[in-house]
Amino acid sequence: MLDIFDFYDKMDKHNIMLSFKGNVTSELLTSILQIMESQMDNLDESPKMRRKVYNILVECLQNLYHHIDEKIVDDSDINERNAIFAIGKINDQYSIITGNYMLSENMPALRDRLERINAMSREDLKTYYKEVLSNGVMSEKGGGGLGMIDIARKSGSKLEFVFSPVDDKYSFFSLNIKVVESVKQNN
């Protein structure tokens, strides 16, 4: 039997405010955003930090909802809509952590994109954001590719990510975004 106290203790030590594992739906996203808005009000966060965390959270959750690989076949034990999400706070820093299954064949392109974003300065990110915004090219999932750029710009931190092989077809993509208040915004 799962030791629920051990689970609780780990969440408490890492100051996990909210966590979820399961099927990602639009109703779930709305609920999570409402809960986090309430949690942050209870923590008496500055309006700037609340706005920053909320905006990054929206991007992360939209990424989970819109960009999960849906080509995963029915005979797999993997449910493509299943994902994990957690948000925690230690001192003045929030961590927004997401994870989802993806086809391993899609991993190199995503890794390259994230590494490119991480290699950019704040000014480079601003320029790249404007470039992608103005090029009008849409991805096959209907997005313009601005989400990760925007997350990197607003968080003030490098995107931490890991691809964990599951089997010969699938990997699990984990993303950790650290959000700090002290980053100057030049939007």
C-alpha positions in Angstrom: 0.0 0.0 0.0 1.2 3.5 -0.8 2.4 5.3 2.2 0.3 8.5 2.0 2.2 10.2 4.8 5.5 9.7 2.9 3.9 11.2 -0.2 2.5 14.1 1.9 5.9 14.6 3.6 7.7 14.8 0.2 5.2 17.3 -1.1 5.4 19.4 2.1 9.2 19.4 2.0 9.2 20.7 -1.6 6.4 23.2 -0.8 4.1 21.7 -3.5 1.0 23.9 -3.5 -0.9 21.9 -6.2 -0.3 18.8 -8.1 -2.3 16.8 -10.6 -1.8 13.6 -12.7 -4.4 12.5 -15.2 -6.3 13.4 -18.3 -5.8 17.0 -19.4 -9.1 18.7 -20.3 -10.2 22.3 -20.8 -12.3 22.1 -17.7 -9.3 21.0 -15.7 -7.2 23.9 -16.9 -9.9 26.4 -15.8 -10.1 24.8 -12.4 -6.3 24.7 -11.9 -6.1 28.4 -12.8 -8.9 29.3 -10.4 -7.2 27.3 -7.6 -3.8 28.9 -8.2 -5.2 32.4 -8.3 -6.9 31.7 -4.9 -3.7 30.2 -3.5 -1.6 33.1 -4.6 -4.1 35.6 -3.1 -3.8 33.7 0.2 0.0 34.0 0.0 -0.3 37.7 -0.4 1.9 37.8 -3.4 2.7 41.1 -5.1 0.5 41.8 -8.1 3.6 41.6 -10.4 4.5 38.1 -9.2 0.9 36.9 -9.3 0.6 38.1 -12.9 3.9 36.6 -13.9 3.2 33.2 -12.4 -0.4 33.2 -13.7 0.7 34.0 -17.3 3.5 31.4 -17.3 1.1 28.9 -15.8 -1.5 29.6 -18.5 1.2 29.0 -21.2 2.4 25.7 -19.5 -1.1 24.3 -19.2 -2.0 25.3 -22.8 1.1 23.5 -23.9 0.0 20.4 -22.1 -3.5 20.7 -23.5 -2.7 21.6 -27.1 0.7 20.0 -27.8 0.4 16.5 -26.3 1.1 14.0 -29.1 -2.2 12.6 -30.1 -0.8 10.1 -32.6 -0.1 7.6 -29.9 -1.8 4.3 -30.9 -4.7 2.7 -29.2 -2.9 -0.6 -28.4 -0.3 1.2 -26.2 -0.5 1.4 -22.5 0.2 5.1 -22.8 -2.7 7.5 -22.7 -1.7 10.5 -24.7 -3.9 12.9 -22.8 -2.4 12.0 -19.5 0.1 14.4 -18.0 1.5 15.6 -14.7 1.6 19.1 -13.3 2.9 20.6 -10.1 3.6 24.0 -8.7 5.6 24.7 -5.7 7.2 27.7 -4.0 10.5 27.9 -2.1 11.4 31.3 -0.7 10.8 33.8 -3.5 10.8 31.3 -6.3 8.0 29.3 -7.9 8.6 26.1 -9.8 6.1 25.1 -12.4 6.7 21.5 -13.4 4.9 19.6 -16.2 5.3 16.2 -17.8 3.7 14.3 -20.7 4.3 11.5 -23.1 5.5 12.2 -26.6 6.5 10.3 -29.6 10.3 9.9 -29.5 10.6 10.8 -33.1 9.4 14.4 -32.1 12.0 14.7 -29.4 15.0 16.0 -31.5 13.1 19.0 -32.9 11.7 20.0 -29.5 15.1 19.6 -27.9 16.7 21.7 -30.6 14.1 24.4 -30.1 14.5 24.5 -26.3 18.3 24.5 -26.5 18.1 27.4 -29.0 15.8 29.3 -26.6 18.1 28.6 -23.6 21.1 29.9 -25.6 19.5 33.3 -26.1 19.9 36.5 -24.0 16.9 38.4 -22.8 17.3 40.8 -25.7 17.7 37.9 -28.2 14.5 36.3 -26.9 12.7 39.6 -27.3 13.9 39.9 -30.9 13.1 36.2 -31.7 9.6 36.5 -30.2 8.9 39.5 -32.5 10.4 37.6 -35.5 8.2 34.5 -34.8 5.1 36.7 -34.2 5.6 38.5 -37.5 6.3 35.5 -39.7 2.7 34.2 -39.4 3.8 30.6 -39.8 1.5 28.2 -37.8 2.6 24.8 -36.6 0.6 21.6 -37.4 -1.1 22.0 -34.0 -2.3 25.5 -34.8 0.2 27.5 -32.7 2.8 30.0 -33.8 5.5 28.6 -31.6 5.5 31.5 -29.2 4.7 29.6 -26.0 8.2 28.5 -24.9 9.8 31.7 -26.0 7.2 33.6 -23.9 7.8 31.3 -20.9 11.6 31.9 -21.1 11.1 35.7 -21.4 8.7 36.0 -18.5 10.3 33.5 -16.1 13.8 35.0 -16.3 15.2 31.5 -16.1 16.5 28.9 -18.5 14.0 26.2 -19.3 15.0 23.0 -17.5 13.9 19.9 -19.4 14.5 16.1 -19.6 13.4 13.5 -22.1 13.1 10.1 -20.5 12.8 7.1 -22.9 9.8 5.0 -22.1 10.2 2.4 -24.8 11.3 2.2 -28.4 8.5 4.6 -29.5 7.8 6.9 -26.6 9.5 9.3 -24.3 8.3 11.3 -21.3 9.0 15.1 -21.6 9.5 16.9 -18.3 9.8 20.7 -18.0 10.6 22.8 -15.0 10.2 26.5 -15.1 11.6 28.6 -12.3 9.8 31.9 -11.8 11.5 34.7 -9.9 10.1 38.2 -9.4 13.3 40.2 -9.9 13.4 40.0 -13.7 12.8 43.3 -15.4 10.0 43.0 -17.9 10.4 44.9 -21.2 7.3 43.7 -23.1 
